[in-house]
Amino acid sequence: MVIKKVNASTKEFEKAAAMPHRAKYLLRLYVTGMTPKSTRAIANVQKLCEKYLEGAYELKVIDIYQQPQLAKGEQIIATPTLIKQLPLPFRKLIGDMSDTEKFLVGIDLKTKKTEVRSQKTE
């Protein structure tokens, strides 16, 4: 029986190793009840995850009214808040996630556009 568990774990590891370019994203979305802003954040995060992280993410939605101890443990001061636990580095994003660019930069799928100002030499 123990061998079956090891084999199952080995198969899962091999499956994950076969896709090294796709890290598994562990995300937690903290919301306050089913307010319009909360439902919009849930829908936006689900849509963005399906589009950009298809099959490579786990999303947990946590209502801080129902589980206030989790919000306290994560030091949530505003909602909705999305926490990217894995892959590292740890990140927190606040808002309804309607800004795709901010979401992608926030979870490290895209680098922030930097403006290079040209310096005039005189």
GIFEN-V448958 format. One record per residue. N is the residue number from 1. PHI is phi in whole degrees, 0 to 359 (NA if undefined). D_FIRST is the distance of its C-alpha to the first C-alpha in whole Angstrom. Layout:
[[N	PHI	D_FIRST] [N	PHI	D_FIRST]]
This chain:
[[1	NA	0] [2	296	4] [3	298	5] [4	299	5] [5	295	7] [6	295	9] [7	298	10] [8	296	11] [9	294	13] [10	296	14] [11	295	16] [12	297	17] [13	296	19] [14	297	20] [15	296	21] [16	293	23] [17	291	25] [18	290	26] [19	239	28] [20	294	30] [21	283	33] [22	246	31] [23	287	30] [24	280	28] [25	264	30] [26	250	30] [27	239	33] [28	232	34] [29	248	37] [30	264	39] [31	229	41] [32	243	44] [33	66	43] [34	251	44] [35	291	47] [36	304	49] [37	294	48] [38	295	44] [39	294	44] [40	294	45] [41	296	43] [42	299	40] [43	298	41] [44	296	42] [45	296	39] [46	299	37] [47	296	40] [48	293	40] [49	295	36] [50	296	36] [51	284	39] [52	253	38] [53	233	34] [54	316	33] [55	75	29] [56	235	29] [57	212	29] [58	230	28] [59	246	31] [60	245	31] [61	259	34] [62	239	35] [63	272	38] [64	290	40] [65	291	42] [66	272	38] [67	226	37] [68	296	39] [69	295	37] [70	291	35] [71	295	39] [72	295	40] [73	298	37] [74	267	38] [75	56	42] [76	282	42] [77	247	46] [78	211	47] [79	227	45] [80	289	44] [81	231	42] [82	255	39] [83	246	37] [84	262	35] [85	275	33] [86	223	31] [87	290	32] [88	296	34] [89	278	37] [90	297	37] [91	221	39] [92	235	41] [93	235	43] [94	247	45] [95	131	47] [96	270	46] [97	61	45] [98	278	48] [99	266	49] [100	301	46] [101	302	48] [102	297	47] [103	298	43] [104	296	43] [105	292	44] [106	297	43] [107	258	39] [108	67	40] [109	270	40] [110	216	44] [111	275	46] [112	291	49] [113	291	52] [114	248	55] [115	267	58] [116	259	60] [117	272	64] [118	281	66] [119	261	69] [120	274	72] [121	258	74] [122	244	78]]
